[in-house]
Amino acid sequence: MLESLCENEDVRVEFLTQLLGRSACRELAIYRLPDNFVLSVVVPVYNEVETLPKLIAAIRDCGVPCQIILVDDGSTDGTREMLDGWRDQTDLKIIFHEQNQGKGAALRTGFGQATGDAVIIQDADLEYSPDDYRALLQPIVTEGADVVYGSRFIPGSRNVPRLRHYLPNKILTWWSNLFTNFLLTDMETCYKVFRLEIIQKIGPTLQEKRFGIEPELTAKLSRIKGLELREVPIRYFPRTYEEGKKIGWRDGFRALWCVIRY
């Protein structure tokens, strides 16, 4: 019985459903993934030689079959050399930008290589945990959603954010909501998950090279008729600028303009 529970997902989900009930299983993101389901994980990488090996290990241990797409955006700290040594790892697709262009440019490159059933954006700095993938995928797999945003601000257990980071995020989200008619709590979140056909539709139209990609994506999603967009709570482990955080105040002003532009 124990061997069957460990090896057979159908048996495991059915057993836990009987034991805990459907409501509890939903809250715990216990559900069955479709056969041959693959999640494409697009990771823009810039000078993350310390955190990237830990991130790859966490993705591989998340419980979801993944295609990992690493787009190095002109790193100079040894990341490129490390990635070059990983080329024989079959679950990794590694792409190099010769010069630093920005997160948006790296995402556009990565989206073009995605072949999974769904596509998620993953920063390389360990602020976001791949342990949340199953919860993020649940509305897509079991409820027919097209896009899921992971919110750092939905009530629940979470790390307490710094006020100087929280307020700009809330202002940008409010400003975006005015134009998109969404009622998001966290537009600037990294964790955005799309059905493959959605990102194939808007990916080729993306223009922003830096962090303006977040409001641009949201604006273009808002124009897709009948789009089902959900938010789910996620964990967040913020790092400081001393630890390598890259977004700055200029990106905030650019994001305000991008909301109007797109």
CORHUKA-V938025 format. One record per backbone hydrogen bond with DSSP energy under -1.0 kcal/mol. NH is the residue of the N-H (numbers start at 1). CO is the residue of the C=O. E is the energy in kcal/mol with one decimal. If there is no record, write none. Layout:
nh->(NH:NH)
co->(CO:CO)
e->(E:E)
This chain:
nh->(5:6:7:8:12:13:14:15:16:17:18:19:20:21:25:26:27:28:29:30:37:39:40:41:42:43:45:52:55:56:57:58:59:60:61:62:67:68:69:70:71:72:73:82:83:84:85:86:89:92:93:95:97:105:106:107:108:109:110:111:112:113:117:118:119:120:121:122:132:133:136:137:138:141:142:145:146:147:148:149:150:151:165:166:167:169:170:171:172:173:174:175:176:177:178:180:181:189:192:193:194:195:196:198:199:200:201:202:203:205:206:213:214:216:217:218:219:220:221:222:224:227:230:232:234:237:244:245:252:253:254:255:256:257:258:259:260:261:262)
co->(1:2:3:4:8:9:10:11:12:13:14:15:16:17:21:22:23:24:26:25:34:65:118:67:120:69:71:48:51:52:53:54:55:56:57:59:39:91:41:93:43:95:45:78:79:80:81:83:86:89:68:70:72:209:102:103:104:105:106:107:108:110:38:38:194:40:192:42:129:130:132:133:134:137:138:139:228:228:193:230:191:232:162:162:163:165:166:167:168:169:170:171:172:173:174:176:177:186:190:148:119:146:117:195:195:196:197:198:199:202:203:210:211:212:213:214:215:216:217:218:221:224:147:149:151:127:241:240:248:249:250:251:252:253:254:255:256:257:258)
e->(-2.2:-2.0:-1.9:-2.6:-2.3:-2.8:-2.3:-2.6:-2.4:-2.3:-2.3:-2.2:-3.2:-1.9:-2.0:-2.3:-2.0:-1.8:-1.3:-3.1:-1.8:-2.6:-3.1:-3.2:-2.8:-3.3:-2.8:-2.4:-2.2:-2.6:-1.9:-2.1:-2.5:-2.3:-1.0:-1.6:-2.4:-2.4:-3.1:-2.7:-2.5:-2.7:-3.4:-1.9:-2.7:-2.4:-1.2:-1.8:-2.2:-1.9:-2.9:-2.8:-3.2:-1.9:-2.0:-2.5:-2.3:-1.9:-2.4:-3.2:-1.4:-1.5:-2.1:-1.2:-2.8:-2.7:-1.4:-2.5:-2.1:-2.0:-2.3:-2.5:-1.5:-2.8:-2.8:-2.6:-2.5:-2.0:-2.4:-3.0:-3.0:-2.9:-1.2:-2.7:-2.5:-1.5:-2.4:-2.5:-2.6:-2.3:-2.5:-2.6:-2.5:-2.6:-1.6:-2.4:-2.1:-1.0:-1.2:-2.9:-2.7:-2.1:-2.1:-1.1:-1.6:-2.2:-1.0:-2.0:-2.4:-1.4:-1.5:-1.3:-1.6:-1.8:-2.6:-2.0:-2.5:-2.3:-2.2:-1.8:-1.9:-1.6:-2.3:-2.1:-2.0:-2.8:-1.0:-2.1:-1.2:-1.8:-2.1:-2.3:-1.7:-1.7:-2.5:-1.8:-1.0:-2.8:-2.4)
